[in-house]
């Protein structure tokens, strides 16, 4: 979550491509998109989708977690 909050990318591809300008950049975008979809399903992230393009911007909904172990 700290990464999503700190980066605030315009869309998913900008950050992934910035991190790896190479043959695996497209794969990183796919992995990031899948991870964010999973986090969205669990209510931790809200994805803002652009109505005119395919761009998506993540917004962290949960910033702190409490883990209780029995």
Secondary structure, 3 states (H helix, E strand, C coil): CHHHHHHCCCCHHHHHHHHCCCCCHHHHHHHHHHHHHHHHHCCCEEEEECCCCCCEEEEECCCCCCCCCC
